[in-house]
């Protein structure tokens, strides 16, 4: 950013009008102005010589401009234009101190530099301080009014006007309140602006479009120094963030980037120096100019206050006025005749020029009313057109004939109204308004036409989407050899119906054949797009569909009942059938087949590449075959119709097989477990060996019944453990999972049985088991069963968890 803590200054233009290009380049480097971009402001000051301009700038902005020494007398201090940067103000603010006007050093006739420097300041600055004495307010020369007028006039011609703030600084304020001084200054500035001849583009531009006028007052620096400094300090605060919205120059326009400030200022000064039209007019011409201008201003004011004109101006705000043009032409002719009579003896050239200016000003005054009349006429016509056009359309009339007839009727009505509004003196052309009306009517017709066509098209598109989306989705979900033929048949029938209906609806629009064919083609393309979009949507879920179809065929029989793997099913054949159906689904969703000539050999390609090649590879791993799926496109199929590329099909099939392998392995494991559960007894040879080898032990039991009782009790205990542990159920899923599960349940079950036996032994004498052995035996068995249930319940959660885990591991 630019330096704001130190002040640097340089002479921008010397007293002879020579631009100091080297000095300003050094200055810009010192303050680093080029880094500011658009964030900088330019302030200049102009006013009479020895009016304290430099003193004000030094106190206001902390600059170091040379000040006049009052003890040496009043003389010229600043020569040419000096430039400095403000210390301590953000954003970067540049200050230009201009040479004072009315200086005796230059003489009475040498005022060219004063005008040039003032014009330069207005052209370059965002804020211009006009320094003036309080007692000079109301005086023509001291207030710089002629200078401002000339500068305004030439500036409008030389430059693209920019938004500049004019701040009048009233020095050595007297007792007269600022509230009374400010209106006088504002009125003077407004009069200067109104009197300046402006280019045609800015004829009606108000003063506030290019200038903001502000007025401040300061006490005497010599008599009330402390009060002066306090007021200057308050004024300084207004220059902080001056270019921000709401600041002194917040609405400025046409700002030159800081890096181009030097070149821009040099070119502006060059244009000003080369200009030869800044001399004041001769005395005679000046008198004629002043007097004719006074007469013209008087007639202008009288016209503005005329009762008839005011009545017309007020009435035109409400609506159309019959005979408006004739009434206003008569009033204008009366006031122009009065001007001619009073200005008859003045210079003819000036008189004619001022009459023309008066006529232009009067026409400018009445032009808003004239434009309002045309506006009422145009708006009324367009509203009438909308009304009759809507009625014509609602009356079943064709769109083209309705728009043509209504347009002719309304344009004729507008032409009749224009003839009544035209003012003789103005010679204003109403063709632009007529063209604007025609464009508005055409735009309304186009908008209604577009809306109607869009409504009709949207209606048939909605019908197509409803007729195609659901059936296409259902057909693709059921993927078979007849899927795409059925989709083609549905697509053609629905498209033909929609095209036929749309063609009939477009008959009233008088469309050319090309546009009509384009719309009919678009509805066909929309129908195709609906089918293709639905196909792409389903193709994106093809893996899910494949797994669902595999699961349905693999896990359910022909009656849609869940399969129970008893060991008699041919899992290999079932798996092959389910995978073939899934492969069929993949082939159906691989390519869009809406045309009769579309390639339909994809299923064979997939079968050969994914099924036959896999079987061949398993049989002979040494054989190397060509992979037809090693491509990103299908043979004789355009990429636009491809939903799933061959490479993607191969990847999907690999993923599909990997994700369905588990279901197949689970089925095989279930068959094996079922076989094992049905063959848990030992083989017959083992039973025969037990009988032969255990004959002696059996005879010993018969000779000693006590052993038999012990064996019987052991049998009851083992039976209770068998029931509680569900040993046969545990071994259905294999030996290792069964042993692991039984090992975790065995100890808790035994502990529960012993606890139950101990509780039975503590029953009261009324239930003594010695008096009723059968009851004791029954209680014992019930206790064992109950204890077993408790044990089974206590360990069911852990066992179930371990069983699931071990089954997966197995």
C-alpha positions in Angstrom: 0.0 0.0 0.0 1.0 3.6 -0.4 2.9 5.4 2.3 0.5 7.5 4.5 2.8 8.5 7.4 5.1 10.8 5.4 4.3 13.7 3.1 6.0 14.1 -0.3 5.4 17.0 -2.7 6.4 18.0 -6.2 5.6 20.7 -8.7 3.2 19.0 -11.2 3.0 22.0 -13.6 5.2 25.1 -13.4 4.2 28.7 -13.9 4.8 28.5 -17.6 2.4 25.6 -18.1 5.1 22.9 -18.5 4.2 19.5 -17.2 6.8 18.0 -14.9 6.7 14.4 -16.1 10.0 13.4 -14.4 8.9 14.9 -11.1 5.5 13.1 -11.0 7.2 9.7 -11.8 9.6 10.2 -8.9 6.6 11.2 -6.7 4.6 8.2 -7.6 7.5 5.9 -6.8 8.1 7.6 -3.4 4.5 7.3 -2.3 4.1 3.9 -4.0 0.9 5.1 -5.7 1.0 2.3 -8.3 0.1 -0.3 -5.6 -3.2 1.4 -4.8 -5.2 0.2 -7.8 -8.5 2.2 -7.7 -8.2 2.9 -3.9 -7.1 6.5 -4.0 -8.6 10.0 -4.2 -7.5 13.3 -5.7 -8.4 16.6 -4.0 -7.6 20.0 -5.4 -8.2 23.6 -4.2 -8.7 26.8 -6.2 -9.5 30.3 -5.3 -8.3 33.9 -5.1 -4.6 34.6 -4.6 -3.5 35.0 -0.9 -6.8 33.5 0.3 -5.0 31.0 2.5 -5.4 27.9 0.2 -1.9 26.5 1.1 -2.5 27.2 4.8 -5.8 25.3 4.7 -4.3 22.3 2.9 -1.3 22.1 5.3 -3.6 22.1 8.4 -6.3 19.9 6.7 -4.1 17.2 5.2 -0.7 17.6 6.9 1.0 18.7 3.7 4.1 21.0 3.4 3.0 23.5 0.8 4.7 26.9 1.0 2.6 29.5 2.8 2.5 33.3 2.4 4.4 35.4 5.0 1.8 38.0 6.0 4.6 40.3 7.4 6.1 40.6 3.9 2.9 41.6 2.3 0.3 39.8 0.1 1.9 38.4 -3.0 1.9 35.2 -5.1 3.1 32.2 -3.1 2.1 29.2 -5.2 3.2 29.2 -8.9 1.7 26.6 -11.2 0.2 23.4 -9.7 1.8 21.5 -6.8 1.0 17.9 -5.9 1.4 16.2 -2.5 0.2 13.2 -0.6 -1.8 13.5 2.6 -0.3 12.2 5.8 -2.3 9.8 7.9 -5.5 9.6 5.7 -6.8 6.4 4.3 -7.2 5.6 1.4 -4.2 7.3 -0.3 -5.3 10.9 -1.0 -3.4 13.2 -3.4 -3.8 17.0 -3.0 -3.2 19.6 -5.7 -2.5 23.2 -4.7 -3.5 25.5 -7.7 -2.1 28.9 -8.3 -4.4 31.6 -7.1 -6.7 33.6 -9.4 -6.8 37.3 -9.8 -3.1 37.6 -9.1 -1.4 40.9 -9.9 1.8 39.0 -11.0 0.0 37.6 -14.1 -2.0 40.8 -14.8 -5.6 41.4 -15.7 -5.4 40.0 -19.2 -3.4 36.9 -18.6 -6.2 34.6 -17.3 -5.6 31.7 -19.7 -3.5 29.7 -17.1 -6.2 30.3 -14.5 -8.8 28.7 -16.7 -6.6 25.9 -17.8 -5.6 25.0 -14.3 -9.2 25.1 -13.0 -10.3 23.0 -15.9 -7.5 20.5 -15.2 -8.5 20.3 -11.5 -12.1 19.6 -12.4 -11.1 17.0 -14.9 -8.7 15.1 -12.6 -10.0 15.6 -9.1 -12.7 13.7 -7.2 -13.1 16.6 -4.7 -12.5 20.3 -5.6 -12.2 22.8 -2.8 -13.3 26.3 -3.8 -11.7 28.7 -1.3 -13.6 32.0 -1.0 -14.1 34.8 1.5 -17.3 35.0 3.4 -17.8 38.7 2.5 -17.4 37.9 -1.3 -20.6 35.7 -1.4 -23.0 37.3 -3.9 -20.2 39.0 -5.9 -19.8 37.9 -9.4 -16.0 37.9 -9.8 -14.9 37.1 -6.3 -17.0 34.0 -6.2 -15.3 32.6 -9.3 -18.7 32.3 -11.1 -17.5 33.2 -14.6 -14.6 30.9 -14.3 -16.7 28.0 -13.2 -19.2 28.6 -16.0 -16.4 28.6 -18.6 -14.8 25.5 -17.1 -18.2 23.7 -17.0 -18.8 24.5 -20.6 -15.4 23.5 -21.9 -15.2 20.4 -19.7 -18.4 19.1 -21.1 -16.9 19.4 -24.6 -13.4 18.1 -23.9 -13.9 15.2 -21.6 -16.4 12.5 -20.6 -17.9 14.2 -17.5 -17.1 12.5 -14.2 -18.8 12.7 -10.8 -16.9 15.5 -8.9 -17.6 16.9 -5.5 -17.5 20.7 -5.3 -16.8 21.8 -1.7 -17.1 25.5 -1.2 -14.9 26.5 1.8 -16.1 29.9 3.2 -13.2 31.6 5.0 -13.4 34.1 7.9 -17.0 33.3 8.5 -19.0 36.2 10.0 -22.1 36.1 12.2 -24.3 35.2 9.2 -25.3 31.6 9.9 -24.1 28.9 7.4 -27.7 27.9 6.9 -28.3 31.3 5.2 -25.1 31.2 3.1 -25.3 27.7 1.8 -28.6 28.2 -0.2 -27.2 31.2 -2.0 -24.1 29.3 -3.1 -26.1 26.2 -4.2 -28.4 28.4 -6.2 -25.5 30.2 -7.9 -24.0 26.9 -8.9 -27.3 25.5 -10.2 -27.8 28.7 -12.3 -24.3 28.3 -13.8 -25.0 24.7 -14.7 -28.4 25.5 -16.2 -26.9 28.3 -18.4 -24.1 26.1 -19.8 -24.6 24.7 -23.3 -24.4 20.9 -23.1 -24.0 18.3 -25.8 -27.1 16.5 -27.0 -26.4 13.5 -24.9 -26.5 15.6 -21.7 -29.2 18.0 -22.6 -31.4 16.9 -19.7 -28.7 15.8 -17.3 -29.1 17.4 -13.9 -26.2 19.0 -12.0 -26.1 16.2 -9.4 -25.4 13.7 -12.2 -21.9 15.1 -12.5 -21.3 17.2 -9.4 -22.0 17.0 -5.6 -22.1 20.4 -4.0 -21.1 20.8 -0.4 -20.5 24.0 1.7 -18.4 24.4 4.9 -17.4 27.5 6.8 -14.2 28.2 8.8 -13.3 30.9 11.2 -10.5 33.3 10.7 -7.1 31.7 11.0 -5.4 34.9 12.2 -8.0 36.1 14.7 -9.4 32.7 15.9 -6.6 30.3 15.3 -7.6 27.7 17.9 -11.2 27.6 16.7 -10.0 27.4 13.1 -7.8 24.4 13.9 -10.6 22.7 15.7 -13.0 23.2 12.7 -10.3 22.0 10.3 -9.7 18.9 12.4 -13.4 18.1 12.2 -13.4 18.7 8.5 -10.4 16.4 8.1 -12.5 13.4 9.5 -14.7 13.7 6.4 -11.8 12.9 4.1 -11.2 9.5 5.8 -12.6 6.7 3.5 -13.8 9.5 1.2 -14.3 7.0 -1.8 -16.4 4.5 0.3 -20.2 4.5 -0.3 -21.6 7.5 1.5 -18.2 9.3 1.5 -17.5 12.7 -0.1 -16.6 11.0 -3.4 -18.5 7.7 -2.8 -20.4 7.9 -6.1 -17.5 9.0 -8.4 -17.2 7.5 -11.9 -14.5 6.9 -14.5 -11.6 6.4 -12.1 -8.2 5.9 -13.7 -6.1 3.1 -12.1 -3.3 4.5 -9.9 -0.6 3.1 -12.2 -2.0 5.2 -15.1 -2.5 8.4 -13.2 0.7 10.1 -14.4 0.0 9.4 -18.1 -3.7 10.3 -17.8 -2.9 13.7 -16.1 -0.3 14.5 -18.7 -2.7 13.8 -21.6 -5.4 15.8 -20.1 -3.1 18.8 -19.6 -1.9 18.4 -23.2 -5.5 18.6 -24.5 -6.2 21.7 -22.3 -3.1 23.5 -23.5 -3.9 22.9 -27.2 -7.4 24.2 -26.9 -8.0 27.7 -28.4 -11.6 28.4 -27.4 -11.2 29.4 -23.8 -11.1 33.2 -24.5 -14.1 35.3 -23.1 -16.4 36.8 -25.8 -16.1 40.4 -26.8 -17.8 43.1 -24.7 -20.7 43.7 -27.2 -21.4 40.1 -27.7 -21.2 39.6 -23.9 -23.8 42.3 -23.3 -26.1 40.8 -25.9 -25.5 37.4 -24.4 -26.3 38.5 -20.9 -29.4 40.4 -21.8 -30.8 37.9 -24.2 -30.2 35.2 -21.6 -32.1 37.3 -19.0 -35.0 37.7 -21.3 -35.0 34.0 -22.2 -34.8 33.0 -18.5 -37.7 35.4 -17.8 -39.8 33.8 -20.5 -38.8 30.4 -19.4 -39.8 31.1 -15.8 -43.1 32.7 -16.9 -43.9 29.6 -19.0 -43.0 27.3 -16.1 -45.5 29.2 -14.0 -48.2 29.5 -16.6 -51.5 28.2 -15.4 -52.5 26.5 -18.6 -49.2 24.6 -18.8 -49.3 23.6 -15.1 -52.8 22.3 -15.6 -51.7 20.2 -18.6 -48.6 19.0 -16.8 -50.6 17.9 -13.8 -53.4 16.3 -15.9 -50.9 14.3 -18.0 -49.8 12.4 -15.0 -53.2 10.8 -14.7 -53.8 9.7 -18.3 -54.4 10.8 -21.9 -55.5 14.4 -22.6 -57.6 15.0 -25.8 -56.0 17.7 -28.0 -52.7 17.8 -26.0 -50.5 18.6 -29.0 -52.6 21.6 -30.2 -53.0 23.1 -26.7 -49.3 23.0 -25.9 -48.2 24.2 -29.4 -50.3 27.3 -28.9 -48.8 28.1 -25.5 -45.2 27.7 -26.8 -45.9 29.9 -29.8 -47.2 32.7 -27.5 -44.1 32.8 -25.3 -41.6 32.6 -28.2 -43.3 35.6 -29.9 -42.9 37.6 -26.7 -39.2 36.8 -26.6 -38.8 38.0 -30.2 -40.5 41.3 -29.4 -38.2 42.1 -26.4 -34.9 40.9 -28.0 -35.4 42.5 -31.4 -32.6 45.2 -31.1 -29.8 42.9 -29.8 -27.1 41.2 -31.9 -28.9 38.9 -34.4 -26.5 36.0 -33.9 -26.8 36.1 -30.1 -30.5 36.7 -30.3 -31.1 33.7 -32.6 -28.8 31.5 -30.5 -30.5 32.4 -27.3 -34.0 32.0 -28.9 -32.9 28.5 -30.0 -31.7 27.8 -26.5 -34.9 29.1 -25.1 -36.9 26.9 -27.4 -34.7 23.9 -26.6 -35.1 24.6 -22.8 -38.9 24.9 -23.2 -39.0 21.7 -25.2 -36.9 20.0 -22.6 -39.3 21.2 -20.0 -42.4 19.9 -21.8 -40.7 16.8 -23.2 -41.4 14.7 -20.0 -45.1 15.5 -20.4 -44.9 14.6 -24.1 -43.1 11.4 -23.3 -45.7 10.7 -20.6 -48.4 11.0 -23.1 -46.7 8.7 -25.5 -46.1 6.3 -22.6 -49.8 6.4 -21.6 -50.7 5.8 -25.2 -48.2 3.0 -25.6 -49.1 1.3 -22.4 -52.8 1.6 -23.1 -52.3 0.1 -26.5 -50.3 -2.8 -25.3 -52.9 -3.5 -22.6 -55.6 -3.4 -25.2 -53.6 -5.8 -27.4 -53.3 -8.3 -24.5 -57.0 -8.1 -23.9 -58.1 -8.6 -27.4 -55.4 -11.2 -28.1 -56.5 -13.3 -25.1 -60.1 -13.1 -26.2 -59.1 -14.2 -29.7 -57.2 -17.2 -28.3 -59.9 -18.2 -26.0 -62.4 -18.0 -28.8 -60.7 -21.0 -30.5 -59.1 -18.7 -33.2 -55.8 -19.9 -34.7 -52.7 -18.5 -33.0 -51.2 -16.9 -36.1 -54.4 -15.3 -37.4 -55.3 -14.0 -34.0 -51.8 -12.4 -33.5 -51.9 -10.8 -37.0 -55.4 -9.3 -36.7 -54.9 -8.0 -33.2 -51.6 -6.4 -34.1 -53.0 -4.5 -37.1 -55.9 -3.2 -35.0 -53.8 -1.9 -32.1 -51.1 -0.3 -34.3 -53.7 1.7 -36.2 -55.2 2.8 -32.9 -51.7 4.0 -31.7 -51.1 6.0 -34.9 -54.4 7.9 -34.4 -53.4 8.7 -30.8 -49.9 10.0 -31.9 -51.4 12.4 -34.3 -53.2 14.1 -31.4 -50.1 14.3 -29.3 -47.6 15.8 -31.7 -46.2 19.3 -31.0 -45.6 21.6 -34.0 -42.4 23.3 -32.7 -40.7 20.1 -31.5 -40.8 18.0 -34.7 -40.2 15.0 -32.5 -40.2 11.7 -34.1 -42.6 9.1 -32.6 -41.2 6.3 -34.7 -39.0 5.1 -31.8 -42.0 4.8 -29.5 -44.0 3.1 -32.3 -41.1 0.7 -32.9 -40.9 0.1 -29.1 -44.6 -0.7 -29.1 -44.2 -3.0 -32.1 -41.3 -4.7 -30.3 -43.4 -5.0 -27.1 -46.3 -6.6 -29.1 -43.9 -8.9 -30.8 -42.3 -9.8 -27.6 -45.7 -10.5 -26.0 -46.7 -12.7 -29.0 -43.4 -14.5 -28.8 -43.7 -15.1 -25.0 -47.2 -16.3 -25.4 -46.2 -18.5 -28.3 -43.2 -19.9 -26.4 -45.4 -20.5 -23.4 -48.1 -22.3 -25.4 -45.6 -24.4 -27.3 -43.7 -25.2 -24.1 -47.0 -26.1 -22.5 -48.0 -28.4 -25.3 -44.6 -30.0 -25.5 -44.4 -30.5 -21.7 -47.9 -32.2 -21.8 -46.8 -34.7 -24.4 -43.4 -35.3 -22.7 -45.2 -36.0 -19.4 -47.5 -38.5 -21.1 -44.5 -40.2 -22.8 -42.6 -40.4 -19.5 -45.5 -41.8 -17.7 -46.2 -44.3 -20.5 -42.6 -45.5 -20.9 -40.8 -45.3 -17.5 -42.8 -47.8 -15.5 -43.2 -50.5 -18.3 -39.5 -50.2 -19.4 -38.3 -50.6 -15.8 -40.6 -53.7 -15.4 -39.4 -55.2 -18.7 -35.7 -54.7 -17.9 -36.2 -56.2 -14.4 -37.6 -59.3 -16.0 -34.8 -59.4 -18.6 -35.3 -62.1 -21.2 -34.9 -62.7 -24.9 -38.1 -60.8 -25.6 -37.2 -57.8 -23.4 -35.9 -55.4 -26.1 -38.4 -56.4 -28.8 -41.1 -55.6 -26.3 -39.5 -52.3 -25.4 -39.2 -51.4 -29.1 -42.8 -52.1 -29.7 -43.8 -50.1 -26.7 -41.5 -47.2 -27.7 -42.8 -47.0 -31.2 -46.5 -47.2 -30.3 -46.2 -44.5 -27.7 -44.0 -42.2 -29.8 -46.3 -42.4 -32.8 -49.2 -41.5 -30.6 -47.4 -38.5 -29.1 -46.1 -37.3 -32.5 -49.6 -37.5 -34.0 -51.1 -35.6 -31.1 -48.4 -32.9 -31.1 -48.6 -32.5 -34.9 -52.3 -31.7 -34.6 -51.8 -29.3 -31.8 -49.2 -27.3 -33.8 -51.4 -26.9 -36.8 -52.8 -23.5 -35.6 -49.3 -21.9 -35.2 -48.5 -21.7 -39.0 -45.1 -23.1 -38.4 -42.7 -23.7 -41.2 -41.9 -27.2 -42.1 -38.4 -27.1 -40.7 -39.5 -25.8 -37.2 -42.4 -28.3 -37.0 -40.1 -31.2 -38.0 -37.7 -30.1 -35.4 -40.3 -30.1 -32.6 -41.6 -33.5 -33.7 -38.1 -34.8 -33.9 -37.4 -33.4 -30.4 -40.4 -35.3 -29.0 -39.1 -38.5 -30.6 -35.7 -37.8 -29.1 -37.3 -37.2 -25.7 -39.0 -40.5 -25.8 -35.8 -42.2 -26.8 -34.0 -40.3 -24.0 -36.6 -41.5 -21.5 -36.0 -45.2 -22.5 -32.2 -44.8 -22.5 -32.2 -42.9 -19.2 -34.3 -45.7 -17.6 -32.0 -48.3 -19.1 -28.9 -46.5 -17.8 -30.5 -46.2 -14.4 -31.2 -49.9 -14.3 -27.8 -50.7 -15.8 -26.2 -48.8 -12.9 -27.9 -51.4 -10.5 -27.2 -54.4 -12.7 -25.1 -56.1 -10.1 -27.9 -55.9 -7.5 -30.3 -57.3 -10.1 -28.0 -60.1 -10.9 -27.6 -61.1 -7.3 -31.3 -60.8 -6.7 -32.0 -63.1 -9.7 -29.3 -65.6 -8.6 -30.7 -65.6 -5.0 -34.2 -66.1 -6.2 -33.4 -69.1 -8.5 -30.7 -70.6 -6.2 -32.5 -70.3 -2.9 -36.1 -71.1 -4.1 -37.5 -74.1 -6.0 -39.8 -74.0 -9.0 -42.8 -73.4 -6.7 -41.0 -70.3 -5.2 -40.6 -72.1 -1.9 -37.3 -71.8 0.1 -35.0 -74.7 -0.6 -34.0 -77.1 2.3 -30.6 -78.6 1.5 -31.3 -82.3 2.5 -28.4 -83.7 0.4 -30.5 -84.8 -2.5 -30.3 -81.6 -4.5 -27.8 -81.1 -7.4 -26.2 -77.9 -6.3 -23.9 -77.7 -9.4 -26.9 -77.8 -11.8 -28.9 -75.3 -9.7 -25.9 -72.9 -9.6 -25.4 -73.2 -13.3 -29.0 -72.4 -14.0 -29.0 -69.4 -11.6 -25.8 -68.0 -13.1 -27.0 -68.4 -16.6 -30.1 -66.4 -15.8 -28.0 -63.7 -14.2 -25.7 -63.7 -17.3 -28.8 -63.3 -19.4 -29.8 -60.3 -17.4 -26.3 -58.8 -17.8 -26.5 -59.2 -21.6 -29.9 -57.6 -21.8 -28.7 -54.5 -19.9 -25.3 -54.2 -21.6 -26.6 -52.3 -24.7 -29.6 -50.2 -25.8 -31.5 -52.0 -28.6 -34.1 -49.6 -29.8 -33.4 -50.1 -33.5 -34.2 -53.3 -35.5 -30.7 -53.6 -36.8 -29.0 -53.5 -33.3 -26.5 -56.2 -32.6 -28.0 -59.0 -30.4 -25.0 -61.3 -30.2 -23.9 -60.0 -26.8 -25.3 -62.9 -24.8 -23.3 -65.4 -26.9 -20.2 -63.2 -26.5 -20.6 -63.1 -22.7 -21.4 -66.8 -22.5 -18.3 -67.7 -24.5 -16.0 -65.3 -22.6 -17.3 -65.9 -19.1 -18.7 -69.4 -18.9 -17.2 -71.5 -21.7 -13.7 -70.0 -21.4 -13.7 -70.5 -17.7 -14.6 -74.2 -18.1 -12.0 -74.6 -20.8 -9.4 -73.0 -18.6 -10.2 -75.4 -15.8 -9.8 -78.3 -18.1 -6.6 -77.2 -19.8 -4.7 -74.4 -18.1 -1.9 -74.5 -20.7 -4.2 -73.3 -23.5 -4.1 -69.5 -24.1 -7.3 -68.1 -25.8 -8.3 -64.7 -27.0 -10.5 -62.7 -24.6 -13.4 -61.1 -26.5 -14.2 -58.8 -23.5 -10.8 -57.2 -23.5 -12.2 -54.1 -25.2 -14.1 -50.9 -24.2 -16.6 -51.2 -27.0 -18.9 -53.9 -28.4 -18.5 -55.1 -31.9 -20.9 -53.2 -34.3 -22.3 -51.2 -31.4 -21.8 -47.4 -31.1 -20.5 -46.0 -27.8 -23.7 -43.9 -27.4 -25.8 -47.1 -27.2 -23.4 -48.9 -24.8 -24.6 -49.1 -21.2 -22.0 -51.5 -19.9 -18.7 -52.0 -21.7 -17.2 -55.4 -22.2 -14.5 -54.7 -19.7 -17.1 -53.6 -17.2 -19.1 -56.8 -17.9 -16.1 -58.9 -17.1 -15.4 -57.0 -13.9 -19.1 -57.2 -12.9 -19.2 -61.0 -13.5 -16.0 -61.5 -11.5 -17.6 -59.5 -8.6 -20.9 -61.3 -9.0 -19.2 -64.7 -8.8 -17.2 -63.6 -5.7 -20.3 -62.4 -3.9 -22.4 -65.4 -4.7 -19.7 -68.0 -3.9 -20.6 -67.7 -0.3 -24.2 -68.8 -0.9 -23.0 -71.8 -2.8 -20.5 -72.8 -0.2 -23.2 -72.4 2.5 -25.5 -74.7 0.6 -22.8 -77.4 0.2 -21.9 -77.1 4.0 -25.6 -77.5 4.9 -25.8 -80.7 2.8 -22.8 -82.1 4.4 -24.0 -81.2 7.9 -27.4 -82.8 7.1 -25.6 -86.0 6.1 -23.6 -86.1 9.2 -26.6 -85.5 11.5 -28.4 -88.4 9.9 -25.4 -90.8 10.5 -24.3 -90.0 14.1 -24.5 -93.7 15.3 -21.4 -95.9 15.0 -21.1 -98.3 12.1 -22.6 -101.9 12.4 -19.2 -103.5 12.8 -18.5 -101.4 15.8 -21.8 -102.4 17.4 -21.1 -106.2 16.8 -17.6 -105.8 18.3 -19.1 -104.1 21.4 -21.5 -107.1 21.9 -18.8 -109.7 21.5 -16.2 -108.0 23.6 -18.5 -106.8 26.3 -20.3 -110.2 26.9 -18.4 -110.8 30.2 -19.2 -107.4 31.6 -22.8 -107.8 30.7 -22.9 -111.1 32.7 -21.2 -109.5 35.6 -24.0 -106.8 35.8 -26.7 -109.6 35.8 -25.0 -111.4 38.7 -24.6 -108.1 40.8 -27.8 -105.9 40.6 -26.0 -103.2 42.6 -23.9 -102.4 39.5 -27.1 -102.3 37.5 -28.5 -99.6 39.9 -25.3 -97.5 39.6 -25.4 -97.8 35.8 -29.1 -96.9 35.8 -28.4 -93.7 37.9 -25.4 -92.9 35.6 -27.7 -93.4 32.6 -30.2 -90.9 34.1 -27.4 -88.4 34.6 -26.1 -88.9 31.1 -29.5 -88.6 29.7 -30.1 -85.4 31.5 -26.8 -84.0 30.2 -27.6 -85.2 26.7 -31.0 -83.4 26.7 -29.6 -80.2 28.3 -26.6 -80.0 26.1 -28.5 -81.0 22.9 -25.5 -83.0 21.8 -27.2 -84.3 18.5 -28.0 -80.7 17.6 -24.5 -79.4 18.3 -22.9 -82.1 16.1 -25.1 -81.3 13.1 -22.7 -78.6 11.9 -19.6 -80.7 12.3 -17.5 -82.3 14.9 -15.1 -79.4 15.7 -17.9 -76.8 16.1 -19.9 -79.3 18.2 -16.9 -80.0 20.6 -16.1 -76.3 21.0 -19.7 -75.5 21.9 -20.1 -78.5 24.2 -16.9 -77.6 26.0 -18.2 -74.1 26.8 -21.6 -75.5 28.0 -20.5 -78.6 29.9 -19.3 -77.2 33.2 -22.2 -74.7 33.8 -24.7 -77.5 33.0 -23.1 -79.9 35.5 -23.0 -77.2 38.2 -26.7 -76.5 37.7 -27.5 -80.2 38.0 -25.6 -80.6 41.3 -27.2 -77.4 42.7 -30.6 -78.8 41.9 -29.9 -82.1 43.6 -28.7 -80.3 46.7 -31.9 -78.3 46.8 -34.0 -81.5 46.5 -32.2 -83.0 49.5 -33.3 -80.1 51.7 -37.1 -80.6 51.1 -39.2 -81.0 54.5 -40.2 -84.4 55.9 -43.6 -84.2 54.4 -42.0 -84.7 51.1 -39.4 -87.2 52.3 -38.2 -89.2 49.4 -37.8 -92.4 51.6 -41.5 -92.6 52.2 -42.3 -92.1 48.5 -39.5 -93.4 46.3 -41.4 -93.0 43.1 -42.1 -89.4 44.0 -38.4 -88.8 44.8 -37.4 -90.3 41.6 -39.9 -88.1 39.7 -38.7 -85.1 41.6 -35.1 -85.9 40.8 -35.9 -86.2 37.1 -37.9 -83.0 37.1 -35.1 -81.2 39.0 -32.6 -82.4 36.5 -34.8 -81.2 33.7 -35.4 -77.8 35.3 -31.7 -77.5 36.1 -30.9 -78.3 32.6 -33.3 -75.7 31.3 -31.7 -73.1 33.5 -28.2 -74.1 32.4 -29.3 -74.1 28.8 -30.8 -70.6 29.2 -27.8 -69.3 31.0 -25.3 -70.3 28.4 -27.5 -69.9 25.3 -26.3 -66.5 24.4 -22.6 -67.3 24.6 -23.1 -70.6 22.9 -25.1 -69.1 20.1 -22.4 -66.5 19.6 -19.6 -69.0 19.6 -21.5 -71.3 17.3 -22.0 -68.6 14.7 -18.4 -67.6 14.9 -17.1 -71.2 14.6 -19.5 -72.0 11.9 -18.1 -69.2 9.8 -14.6 -70.3 10.5 -15.5 -73.8 9.5 
